[in-house]
């Protein structure tokens, strides 16, 4: 049976049958080539379980099998198990098989690296490289050099890491397929750490071509995952979305545990860049829920950073500071030198926003020293800009240094300047006012584009920069400048001609397009820019918007609106309140609107109606459209298309409908209906994924069902079935225990017999 399964290309089942037959040598032969980038999650779970169950004397007798088991452990995130297996394989291979010994020492270092024991990983690699026999295959020397370089990179010793690249490049005496892959990949990682995003993108794409040429699906997945990070750092939302989809597709064919966490974080960062704060928070929180003790802290630190950015965007500065402190203390505790500057810059920025200049300034020297050690121009430019800002009023020398360094690395720095435009744009205007690198400052302001407009409009009031501000507003062309320029032209005849020339260069106002999210936290984007809470003026204005949206298919009478929003007001006061709220709402949605002819809030009979046709996207309408498309695809047998539509619909459900209005009566019925629909969508999605044997995504869908209803026992059974199909028996057992605890705590009952039967099946498989 094992031979037949091997011939049919089902190695995990073949190995299980060889084990059952006692033919461990044959099992080892099948496993030997299936390590590293040749693994999949299905193979890894099977090989991990088998290797760990072997007695230690048998593990030593079959060291290649043991070493392959260590690779499988790494793949599924069991680094402690992988470390033990790699150590036993190394002990068995010492003096007998120099290639296996080198491979096993590499495995020990990899496990230590993934357990955040960077200094130990460095020591193991150096000792192993010093002890390598002359006839060891070059690939094992390269592997050890790469892990050594990676250890140094994690420790923040970028110069030492870069110094190993020539040795990696020349370790193999002859050209080999994929010989330059690791070197290209590592150069790109160094560039990314140095904030040299253009260089990193170029390096990763070169590595991607080589990985594809040697058909290394795991490397393809890793590189695509890192390219997403580069595109996010450059604030290229469209590119990040496209590459994330490619990375997720590649990952579906491999399923490595660490990549799972990284992609979840990246999906959160894509949502954050798109200003979908609720979805971003959900995904970052998902990473924290999935992360396990004993795994590398990097995904957890990144998730904490992401949640801090979400909290900051929502105005919760205290919560953001607490999250950043947790990320910082973790990175410091494990000496994660590569991440520390990113964390500290985030802390510095938050403290500055909080007005705590002294504490912000105290963080700057360590960041600047690190960037100096790394020799990173974009990093040093950031530090110089912060030093000029925190030393306000900045000296001429500080301002000169900041602007000149920023200009030299403009392409890599623009995302940072845009993120911090609230102070970087005024700082650049200060440089112009003082005549310090004025041409460079002007080029940077134009490159900032719409992010510089608010500062330039304020600059119109400053006689020292007024002429330059007028010209720069014309160069940028943002229509928001039209009204201030015309007002200034009427007020100051001396600049009238200049204002008129600048005004003529402005683009025509774009028709306002709205993107509205009602699922989860209410959010409205106007031409892809979030409408801030302050723009609504009052909560009643925002509630009026929500109320009209929920009843958008009909005209809502004045009396109905007043009863819902101002139930205690007398008729006269209610009318006055409604009139004022409607006027403010129209101005909020269309700030450049002349008069009262709103495209969205229209009179309808004696009441009002929200006009959603044309330039308005609403998440619940898109959800319903996708759901209808999925039903049509499934009915026609087009399962891949049905899955895609359902995935897109489910992703729109960022939380319950208008979750911040959970105590209001008017959205309650629609909220409950939408919640039940989402559960049905996720259950259908899980079933379709399982029918396509994509159990990782089936598991994710069912876990999202349980996040909505933790007492839904059939969902626990599906969770157990999919975990068993994936080969993860322990996950099936954990699912049962969670189910049992939830049912007993909430309902005082135990699981149903069919759930218990699945549990017994999982226990029996573990004990085989």
C-alpha positions, 0 to 999 in steps of 0.5 A: 500500500505504501509503495502504491501511495508513493507511486501515486504522489501521496507521500504523507500517506505513503510514509504513514504506511511505511511506518505501519509496516515497520519499514522506517528506512523506506519512510526515511527515503521518502521524507529525505528530499521533502524539507525546507521549501519542498514542504506543504502544511499537509506534509509537515503536520504528518511528518512532524507527528510521526517524527516526534512519536519515535523513541529517541533511539530510533530517532538517532538510528534514522537521523535524516528522518529526524532532521526532516521531522525538524523541518516539518516542526518549523513549518507548523510553528513547533520550534521547540519540537524542531529544536529537539529533533535537530539536536538529536539528528546532529548528535547522530550525524557527528563523525558519520555524515558531515552533510547531515551534520551541517544540515542539522546544525543549520536546523538548530540555528533556524529553530533558535532564530524562530524562538527569538534566541538570536545570539545563540543562533549566531553562536551555533552558526559560527561554531558550525562554520568553523567545524565544517569538513572540506567535502561538505556540499556548498549548499549546507555552507550557504545555508549556515551563512544565510542563517548567520546573516539573518541572526545578525540582521535580527540583532540589528547588526546590519553592517556585519550581516552585509559583510557576509554577502560575498561569502554567500555569493562565492560559497558554491564554486560553480553556477547552480540553479537558484545559486543567487536566490538567497543572496538576492533575497537577503540584500532586499531584506537589508534594504528594507531594514534600512528603509530603502524601499525602492532598492528593496522592491528591485531586489525582491523582484529579482529574487522572485524571478529566480525563485520562480525559475527553480520552482520554489513555491515556498520562496515565491510565497515568502518573497511575495509576502515581503513585497507586500510589506514594501508596497505598504511602506510606500503607501501604494494601496493598489499594488499592495492589494494585488500582491497580497492576493498573489501571496495568499494564493501562493500560500494556499498551496504551501501553508507555512505557519509563520507566513500565515501570521505575516499575511494576516498582519499584512491584510490588516495593514492593507485595511488600515491604509484603506482606512478600514479601521474596524477590519484592520483591528480585527485582523491584527487581533486575529494575529494575536489570537493565533500567535502561540507561546514559543513562536517568534515575537515578530508577528505579535510585535507587528500586530501590536504596532498595527493596533496602536496605529488603529487606536491612534487613527481613532483618537485613542492616544492612551490606548495607542501608547499602551500598545506601543509600550507593549511592543517596545518592551517585547522588542527590547526584552528579546533584543530585536534590534531590527524592529526597535527603530520602527517601534521607537519612531512610532512611540516618538510620533505619538508622544509628539502628537500628545504634546510630550516633546521632552519624552519624544526627544529622549527617544531620538538619540537611540534611533539616530545612533542606530540609523548612523550605524546602519548607514541608511540615508532615509533613516538619517533624514527622518532623524534629522527632520525629527531633530529639527521639529523637536528642537523648535525653534530649529536652528538654521543648521538643523533645518539645513541638515534636515531639508537637504537630507530629505531632498537627497532621499525624496522617493523613499521619504515621501510616505513618511513626510505624508504620514507626518504632514501635520508638522513636516509641511509647516517645517518645510515652509519654515525653511522657505521663510528663512531662505534655507534650502528653499528650492529643495523645500519647495520640491518636497512640498510639491511632491507631498501634493494634497498632504501639503495643501492645508499648511500652504493655505495657512501660509497665505496669511504669512507675508514672508511666504505668501508669494511662494505659498500661492505659487506652490498651491497652483503647482499642486493644483488641489481644488481646495485652494480655490476659495482661499485664493479667490478670497486673498485676491479680493483682499490683497490687490498686490497678489491678485494677479498671482492668485488668479494665475494659481487659481487657473492652474487648479483642477476642477473639483472632482465630483465627490464619491463616497465610500460608506461602511455600516458594518462594524464601525461607521466610516465614510470616505470622501474621494478615498479620504476619511471624513474625520469625526470633527467634520460631522460637528455633532453626533446628531448629524452623523446619526442623521446620516446613518438613519437616512442610509438605513432607509435609503430606499424610501423617503423619510418624513420629517416627523419620523426623523425628528421622532428618532433623533430628537424624541423629546423636542417640541415640534418647533425645536425639532424642525430647527434642529433638523434644518441645521443638521441637514445643512451641516450634513450636506456641507460635510459630504460636499465641502466645496458645494455651492448653495444647497444642491446636494448630490446625496441629501435630497428633498423628497416630498415632505421629507428627505432621502439619501441618494445613493445612485452613481457616486456612492458605494455602500458596504451592505449593498455590495455585500448583497450584490456579492451574495447574489452573484455567489448563489448564481455561480454555485447554482451553475456549478462555478465553485471557484467563482462562488468562493471568490464572491463569498470571500469578498462578501465575508470580508466586508463584514467588519463587525455588527451593523452600526456597532457603536449604536448597539443600544439604539432601537432603530437599527436592531432588527436589521443588525440581527438579520445581517449577523445571521446572514454572515454566519450562513455565508461563512458556513457556506464558504467553509463547506466550499473550501473543504470541497476543494480540499483547501482546509486552511481556508475552511478552518479560517471561515469556521473560526470566524463563525465561532467568533460570532457565535461561540455556542454553535456546536456544528461549527466546532464539529466542522472545525474538528473535521477540517483540522483532521483532514489537514493532519492536525490532530492536536488542533481537533482536540483543542477545538473539542475542549473549547466547545465543551467548556463553552457549552458547560459554562453558558448552557450547562450541557455537554457536547452532542454524541457526534461531537464526542465521536469526533473527539474520540477519533482524534484521540485515537489517531494521536495515540497510534 
